[in-house]
Amino acid sequence: MITDLKDNEIFVFGSNLAGLHGGGAARQAFNLFDAQWGIGEGLTGKCYAFPTLDRKGDKRPEKDLLESIRKFYHCAEENPQKIFLLTKVGCGIAGYQEEYMCKLFMVLEAPKNVTKPESWYSWPFC
């Protein structure tokens, strides 16, 4: 669990498009890293909100998740001085299988300043 960030680090958490950071890593982002209520995707405080749920709290379709991965990777490329600490987005409250999310994030090559969850580097399916 990430509880402290260096000046150049960004906490990447799973969110909903409404930006209601009520539980899990989203609540942690709100309480510890200045994630702003109402921002469901993109940079907010010392965080990046990655939407795994829609505005109603339902799972987003794969095509939308892939588009959000593209946006996230583009943001990381535009901010090379920052280190983006990707958490296991979607694997808690959203209910996605970790293997599924890991594979989605492997579809596109991540910028060098994105750090994925440690287990995603060692799993055979990723």
C-alpha positions in Angstrom: 0.0 0.0 0.0 1.3 3.4 -1.0 1.0 5.9 1.9 3.7 8.5 0.9 4.8 10.0 -2.4 8.0 11.7 -3.5 7.6 15.1 -5.1 7.8 13.6 -8.6 5.4 10.6 -8.0 1.8 10.3 -9.1 -0.6 7.8 -7.5 -2.7 6.1 -10.2 -5.9 4.7 -8.8 -9.1 3.2 -10.1 -12.0 5.6 -10.2 -15.5 6.0 -11.6 -16.3 8.6 -14.2 -18.4 10.6 -11.7 -15.2 11.2 -9.6 -16.9 9.9 -6.4 -13.8 8.7 -4.5 -15.7 6.9 -1.7 -13.8 3.7 -1.2 -10.7 1.6 -1.9 -7.7 3.3 -3.5 -9.9 6.1 -4.7 -10.7 7.0 -1.1 -7.0 6.8 -0.3 -6.2 9.1 -3.2 -8.8 11.6 -1.9 -7.6 11.4 1.8 -3.8 11.3 1.2 -3.0 12.7 -2.2 -5.5 15.5 -2.9 -7.6 13.7 -5.6 -10.4 16.1 -6.3 -14.0 15.1 -5.9 -15.8 15.1 -9.3 -12.7 14.3 -11.4 -13.1 10.8 -12.6 -10.3 10.7 -15.2 -6.9 12.3 -15.5 -4.6 14.3 -13.3 -6.0 15.4 -10.0 -3.9 16.4 -7.0 -0.8 14.1 -6.8 -2.9 11.4 -8.6 -4.2 10.1 -11.8 -7.8 8.9 -11.8 -8.2 5.9 -14.1 -11.9 5.2 -14.7 -12.8 1.5 -14.4 -16.5 2.3 -13.7 -18.9 4.5 -15.5 -20.9 7.4 -13.9 -23.6 4.9 -12.6 -21.0 2.6 -11.0 -21.2 -0.1 -13.7 -18.1 -1.7 -15.3 -16.9 0.0 -18.4 -16.6 -1.9 -21.7 -13.2 -3.1 -22.8 -13.0 -0.6 -25.7 -13.5 2.3 -23.2 -10.9 0.9 -20.8 -8.4 0.7 -23.7 -9.1 4.3 -24.7 -8.5 5.3 -21.1 -5.2 3.4 -21.1 -4.2 5.3 -24.2 -5.1 8.6 -22.5 -3.2 7.6 -19.4 -0.1 6.6 -21.3 -0.3 9.8 -23.3 -0.4 11.8 -20.1 2.7 10.0 -18.8 4.5 10.7 -22.0 3.6 14.4 -21.7 5.0 14.4 -18.1 8.3 12.6 -18.4 9.6 14.2 -15.2 6.9 12.4 -13.2 6.8 8.7 -12.1 3.3 7.2 -12.4 2.7 4.5 -9.8 0.0 2.3 -11.3 -2.0 0.4 -8.7 -4.1 -2.7 -9.5 -6.9 -0.5 -10.9 -10.2 -2.2 -11.3 -9.3 -5.2 -9.2 -11.1 -4.1 -6.0 -14.5 -2.5 -5.9 -14.9 -2.6 -9.7 -14.5 -6.4 -9.6 -12.3 -7.0 -12.7 -10.0 -10.0 -12.5 -6.4 -9.0 -12.1 -5.3 -11.1 -15.0 -7.8 -9.2 -17.3 -6.6 -5.8 -16.2 -2.9 -6.8 -16.4 -3.4 -8.0 -20.0 -5.2 -4.8 -21.0 -2.4 -2.6 -19.8 0.0 -4.8 -21.8 -1.8 -4.2 -25.1 0.1 -0.9 -25.5 3.6 -0.3 -24.5 3.8 1.7 -21.3 6.0 4.7 -21.2 9.2 4.2 -19.1 7.9 6.5 -16.3 4.9 4.2 -15.6 5.6 1.7 -12.8 3.1 -1.2 -12.8 2.2 -3.4 -9.8 5.0 -5.7 -8.9 3.0 -8.9 -9.5 2.2 -7.8 -13.1 5.9 -8.1 -14.0 6.2 -11.7 -12.8 2.8 -13.2 -13.8 3.1 -15.6 -16.9 0.0 -14.2 -18.5 1.3 -10.6 -18.6 
